[in-house]
Amino acid sequence: MSDNKIGDVSMIPLGGVGQIGKNMMVLEVNDELLIIDAGVMFPENDLLGIDLVIPDFTYVKENKDRVKAIVLTHGHEDHIGAMPYLLKELDLDVPIYGTKLTLGLLEGKLKEHRIKDKKLKVVNPGNLVKVSSFEVEFIKVNHSIADTCALALHTPLGPIVYASDFKFDQTPIDGGVADFHKLAELGDSEPGVLALFSDSTNVEHEGYTLSEKIVGHTIDNIFRGARERIIVATFASNIHRVQQIADAAFKYKRKIALTGRSMINNVEIARRLGYLTIAEDMIVDIRDCDNIPDNKIVLLTTGSQGEPMAALTRMSRGDHYHIKIDEGDTVVISASAIPGNEKFIGQTINQLFERGANVIYEDVSGVHVSGHASQEELKLMINLTKPKYLVPTHGEYRHLYRHAKLAEEVGIESDNIYIASLGDRIKFTEDRIYKTESIKAGDVLVDGLGIGDVGNIVLRDRRLLSEDGVIIVVLTIDNNGNILSGPDIVTRGFVYIRESEELIAEANSRVEEALRKCEENKVTEWSSLKKTIRDSLNNYIYKKIKRRPMILPIIMEV
Amino acid sequence: MSDNKIGDVSMIPLGGVGQIGKNMMVLEVNDELLIIDAGVMFPENDLLGIDLVIPDFTYVKENKDRVKAIVLTHGHEDHIGAMPYLLKELDLDVPIYGTKLTLGLLEGKLKEHRIKDKKLKVVNPGNLVKVSSFEVEFIKVNHSIADTCALALHTPLGPIVYASDFKFDQTPIDGGVADFHKLAELGDSEPGVLALFSDSTNVEHEGYTLSEKIVGHTIDNIFRGARERIIVATFASNIHRVQQIADAAFKYKRKIALTGRSMINNVEIARRLGYLTIAEDMIVDIRDCDNIPDNKIVLLTTGSQGEPMAALTRMSRGDHYHIKIDEGDTVVISASAIPGNEKFIGQTINQLFERGANVIYEDVSGVHVSGHASQEELKLMINLTKPKYLVPTHGEYRHLYRHAKLAEEVGIESDNIYIASLGDRIKFTEDRIYKTESIKAGDVLVDGLGIGDVGNIVLRDRRLLSEDGVIIVVLTIDNNGNILSGPDIVTRGFVYIRESEELIAEANSRVEEALRKCEENKVTEWSSLKKTIRDSLNNYIYKKIKRRPMILPIIMEV
């Protein structure tokens, strides 16, 4: 089953390398497995109709009995979003470790999926967890969600530091800077850090990522200047951002109303667990907004990515169930575009402006900072932990590559840096880091309730259908092969029928003509008939209008 | 037909406002029309299968006899790309004015569309053209294509400055700075500039847009450092960029090979017309590259936007007919992403890195500058021309809005600024600028040879088909309504059939069951039968797998 022998230490990325999202890693020491995170990825445009992408769980499924625990670094979708699928597919009964907020968010997710009785074990940053022969330390770092931890995974060859997503914020909102001392201590220990797995998301950015506190100043300025209603859209999971908005609301004597399902849920969880301090009387129901003067209210909403069904997007289109954008409203989009969403966000901004709002967005102001480390922080992480080996993670190939180059500048030898692909078993020894085998890994597509049933053939058909539509040709024949009725042509997504009757009529006679020839030549085999129909239509249509719809001949026998 | 009376001056945007691309404007003075540019827009992702978007020509078609001339500001697709469609639809025989390169590029386009015998009239920057009662001056400005002009459209109320796309480059490659003096002279004239129509594309950028010459320095540095093959991708129409690459090639003793149809065409046209100075012996056929040492060759290629079929994209995928990317190659992507293309470009960069190339791209170096004016240049344009009225153009709503705000800062009164929508007749008088009527205008979709035949219904069907595919249910009945064969189910793009036989079988029996009930209740009307099939399948499928494929019942009568 596995190349791992007693005494061996290896890591297997099942997600998050060569791609952004869907983070999942397996640590294998001797014959035991530890799973680190299990996240989703949101589908690219070419994955037509796909809702989510999750990791291929084949390896952990085949080695289920050797899995000893799951550890989670933080509560973002790309780190915990695939947990329900993992738990359902494997019916795992191992302990799941994470900080309070991380597990709080996971709990909500499991409830939605009706998964019960899992062993959720809350840890605090700084804790050391022992399970079977694994020892895992949770190390506080900063990120765009509270309660994020890096991990020190202790192995017989020394600790592996799994940095996950992080930044170093010198003035964080919750007062908790990253645990520099623990990272430094690991770097100074004997035999020293075996390997560092570090965040490549922002490796193209020079310098340092700005502190979350900067956003607070911008928000304060906006609140001070606004005379009427304020509407702020941000990521629902960015609890510190929400806190800063709530603080400004308190300072400028505005009540807060929430809209958007994930915003309402996340604020509820974060308040309940103590990550968000908003007095009860600060929050009003959105349906009561009309009773409050415009200069006494802030709306906190989802939709910062222009998602078609989110609350802010609905407001911009004018179909939000309760809020109508008015002249004088100040709308703040406190987020940056996730690549691929630029067009949606742009559209939302345009429509808000058209409705008379004053829109404040990232391109023109400091209403957002990233949660990921820039180049100088990545270097600091390397210099603090002084790892023997480096594995860049959380990035497309170009990010991993540039992170490798950055590490070389800091002094890591290029032989000691490994750019991983999904499913690589990365083996560590005292002298080298290398790949020993390829484990089955990849992207599993989720569409509705179907997991993995949409593959390349289905996607290729969807793509064909999306481009020029479909032409269906139906024919009824008797069992001697004589045509009883048809050919009838039905099209969808091809041309506007009412204005193309001539084209369709001509297409029909082309098919009839072709079938007549078949008859003359005594061709009665169904596959030949279908091919004849397809070829004659294909040629005619392409010549006539330069489109290539999918052509589907159907023969019914009576 | 028209609200324009003798003595009236109005402008009608048929493209380029509330959108980026598809630029087209009509100037109407008394009863005469002048067309300014006729460009295309590349379709957004949600326009499935659409190749191009062109303006709705209804107004100019209905008033064809009043059209006196067409003037073109520069040779980019979004300014001349719709000309073949305009000329074909209207069969116009009016003079077409433009600079030499602009008309050279147009000529190639007309040849492709087999349009002959058009009156192309070459003008030089600085020329004044008189046609019918119109007087148009061509004013040199800088942009990312050579030979770009702003226009002064002289009207009885004073000149309208139509700035089109521009930047002010103080150190341009061809030595020709913008004609500041003409712009200043117009601003100082009596009664002064009536209105300025100005480029809003880069209004979100502070300061000045960098000079094209900056890119030359970066390219020089790259050439100096490269030890093996250099491959540069850029916009084929960016002649000055191509010149700078050619200059570096000459300096570092490398030959140039071209790949990509538009690169080969544009370089040919620009060299023939004298806009590009590359000695004959500098250029080699790409098929002869293998005979030249890697450090003696530069490839100039298309594909800077990651277009699926372009030469660089093919190289990145490993299926270019001649060029194989090797370890040691330096690839320069000398362009920025047009919004919506980020993902494609990212993919190309990843794959080039994976093949071992050193990729230099915008995010990490100065290999590209914009061709559009930033805020300070936009202000300078206003201060030079001192217009009474301002109409921001070439932008989505948010760009137009911000340009309006910028103009207010410079001192234009807000009542004198008009944010236009497509088809607004913008009327000018001595005291005010206002909209008098709405002209039919909008986006016409081109798909293959079909112009405007794909509308909302077809697009909605394509979207439905793209998301969850199609289920076709066929049924043969006799003329008494008895079922002779079927129901047969055929699906495409829905599920992978081999792994979903059970689902399809169950769906089939649901349909049979529903039809049996129809029979019992003596329901034989086709529309009722079809509705029954659709409803029963819809319910079953959604419950079972949470997808909503298009369901197409087809009944054949024998």
Boltz contact constraints between the chains, C-beta under 6 A:
constraints:
  - contact:
      token1: [A, 45]
      token2: [B, 45]
      max_distance: 6.0
  - contact:
      token1: [A, 48]
      token2: [B, 466]
      max_distance: 6.0
  - contact:
      token1: [A, 49]
      token2: [B, 467]
      max_distance: 6.0
  - contact:
      token1: [A, 49]
      token2: [B, 468]
      max_distance: 6.0
  - contact:
      token1: [A, 204]
      token2: [B, 363]
      max_distance: 6.0
  - contact:
      token1: [A, 204]
      token2: [B, 364]
      max_distance: 6.0
  - contact:
      token1: [A, 339]
      token2: [B, 342]
      max_distance: 6.0
  - contact:
      token1: [A, 340]
      token2: [B, 343]
      max_distance: 6.0
  - contact:
      token1: [A, 342]
      token2: [B, 339]
      max_distance: 6.0
  - contact:
      token1: [A, 343]
      token2: [B, 340]
      max_distance: 6.0
  - contact:
      token1: [A, 349]
      token2: [B, 398]
      max_distance: 6.0
  - contact:
      token1: [A, 350]
      token2: [B, 396]
      max_distance: 6.0
  - contact:
      token1: [A, 350]
      token2: [B, 397]
      max_distance: 6.0
  - contact:
      token1: [A, 350]
      token2: [B, 398]
      max_distance: 6.0
  - contact:
      token1: [A, 353]
      token2: [B, 397]
      max_distance: 6.0
  - contact:
      token1: [A, 353]
      token2: [B, 398]
      max_distance: 6.0
  - contact:
      token1: [A, 353]
      token2: [B, 401]
      max_distance: 6.0
  - contact:
      token1: [A, 354]
      token2: [B, 397]
      max_distance: 6.0
  - contact:
      token1: [A, 363]
      token2: [B, 204]
      max_distance: 6.0
  - contact:
      token1: [A, 364]
      token2: [B, 204]
      max_distance: 6.0
  - contact:
      token1: [A, 396]
      token2: [B, 350]
      max_distance: 6.0
  - contact:
      token1: [A, 397]
      token2: [B, 350]
      max_distance: 6.0
  - contact:
      token1: [A, 397]
      token2: [B, 353]
      max_distance: 6.0
  - contact:
      token1: [A, 397]
      token2: [B, 354]
      max_distance: 6.0
  - contact:
      token1: [A, 398]
      token2: [B, 349]
      max_distance: 6.0
  - contact:
      token1: [A, 398]
      token2: [B, 350]
      max_distance: 6.0
  - contact:
      token1: [A, 398]
      token2: [B, 353]
      max_distance: 6.0
  - contact:
      token1: [A, 401]
      token2: [B, 353]
      max_distance: 6.0
  - contact:
      token1: [A, 448]
      token2: [B, 545]
      max_distance: 6.0
  - contact:
      token1: [A, 448]
      token2: [B, 546]
      max_distance: 6.0
  - contact:
      token1: [A, 448]
      token2: [B, 547]
      max_distance: 6.0
  - contact:
      token1: [A, 449]
      token2: [B, 545]
      max_distance: 6.0
  - contact:
      token1: [A, 449]
      token2: [B, 546]
      max_distance: 6.0
  - contact:
      token1: [A, 450]
      token2: [B, 545]
      max_distance: 6.0
  - contact:
      token1: [A, 453]
      token2: [B, 495]
      max_distance: 6.0
  - contact:
      token1: [A, 453]
      token2: [B, 496]
      max_distance: 6.0
  - contact:
      token1: [A, 453]
      token2: [B, 499]
      max_distance: 6.0
  - contact:
      token1: [A, 455]
      token2: [B, 496]
      max_distance: 6.0
  - contact:
      token1: [A, 458]
      token2: [B, 493]
      max_distance: 6.0
  - contact:
      token1: [A, 458]
      token2: [B, 496]
      max_distance: 6.0
  - contact:
      token1: [A, 461]
      token2: [B, 492]
      max_distance: 6.0
  - contact:
      token1: [A, 461]
      token2: [B, 493]
      max_distance: 6.0
  - contact:
      token1: [A, 462]
      token2: [B, 466]
      max_distance: 6.0
  - contact:
      token1: [A, 462]
      token2: [B, 469]
      max_distance: 6.0
  - contact:
      token1: [A, 462]
      token2: [B, 493]
      max_distance: 6.0
  - contact:
      token1: [A, 465]
      token2: [B, 465]
      max_distance: 6.0
  - contact:
      token1: [A, 465]
      token2: [B, 493]
      max_distance: 6.0
  - contact:
      token1: [A, 466]
      token2: [B, 48]
      max_distance: 6.0
  - contact:
      token1: [A, 466]
      token2: [B, 462]
      max_distance: 6.0
  - contact:
      token1: [A, 466]
      token2: [B, 466]
      max_distance: 6.0
  - contact:
      token1: [A, 467]
      token2: [B, 49]
      max_distance: 6.0
  - contact:
      token1: [A, 468]
      token2: [B, 49]
      max_distance: 6.0
  - contact:
      token1: [A, 469]
      token2: [B, 462]
      max_distance: 6.0
  - contact:
      token1: [A, 472]
      token2: [B, 472]
      max_distance: 6.0
  - contact:
      token1: [A, 474]
      token2: [B, 474]
      max_distance: 6.0
  - contact:
      token1: [A, 474]
      token2: [B, 554]
      max_distance: 6.0
  - contact:
      token1: [A, 474]
      token2: [B, 556]
      max_distance: 6.0
  - contact:
      token1: [A, 476]
      token2: [B, 476]
      max_distance: 6.0
  - contact:
      token1: [A, 476]
      token2: [B, 556]
      max_distance: 6.0
  - contact:
      token1: [A, 476]
      token2: [B, 558]
      max_distance: 6.0
  - contact:
      token1: [A, 484]
      token2: [B, 558]
      max_distance: 6.0
  - contact:
      token1: [A, 485]
      token2: [B, 556]
      max_distance: 6.0
  - contact:
      token1: [A, 485]
      token2: [B, 558]
      max_distance: 6.0
  - contact:
      token1: [A, 490]
      token2: [B, 554]
      max_distance: 6.0
  - contact:
      token1: [A, 492]
      token2: [B, 461]
      max_distance: 6.0
  - contact:
      token1: [A, 493]
      token2: [B, 458]
      max_distance: 6.0
  - contact:
      token1: [A, 493]
      token2: [B, 461]
      max_distance: 6.0
  - contact:
      token1: [A, 493]
      token2: [B, 462]
      max_distance: 6.0
  - contact:
      token1: [A, 493]
      token2: [B, 465]
      max_distance: 6.0
  - contact:
      token1: [A, 495]
      token2: [B, 453]
      max_distance: 6.0
  - contact:
      token1: [A, 496]
      token2: [B, 453]
      max_distance: 6.0
  - contact:
      token1: [A, 496]
      token2: [B, 455]
      max_distance: 6.0
  - contact:
      token1: [A, 496]
      token2: [B, 458]
      max_distance: 6.0
  - contact:
      token1: [A, 499]
      token2: [B, 453]
      max_distance: 6.0
  - contact:
      token1: [A, 545]
      token2: [B, 448]
      max_distance: 6.0
  - contact:
      token1: [A, 545]
      token2: [B, 449]
      max_distance: 6.0
  - contact:
      token1: [A, 545]
      token2: [B, 450]
      max_distance: 6.0
  - contact:
      token1: [A, 546]
      token2: [B, 448]
      max_distance: 6.0
  - contact:
      token1: [A, 546]
      token2: [B, 449]
      max_distance: 6.0
  - contact:
      token1: [A, 547]
      token2: [B, 448]
      max_distance: 6.0
  - contact:
      token1: [A, 554]
      token2: [B, 474]
      max_distance: 6.0
  - contact:
      token1: [A, 554]
      token2: [B, 490]
      max_distance: 6.0
  - contact:
      token1: [A, 556]
      token2: [B, 474]
      max_distance: 6.0
  - contact:
      token1: [A, 556]
      token2: [B, 476]
      max_distance: 6.0
  - contact:
      token1: [A, 556]
      token2: [B, 485]
      max_distance: 6.0
  - contact:
      token1: [A, 558]
      token2: [B, 476]
      max_distance: 6.0
  - contact:
      token1: [A, 558]
      token2: [B, 484]
      max_distance: 6.0
  - contact:
      token1: [A, 558]
      token2: [B, 485]
      max_distance: 6.0
  - contact:
      token1: [A, 558]
      token2: [B, 558]
      max_distance: 6.0
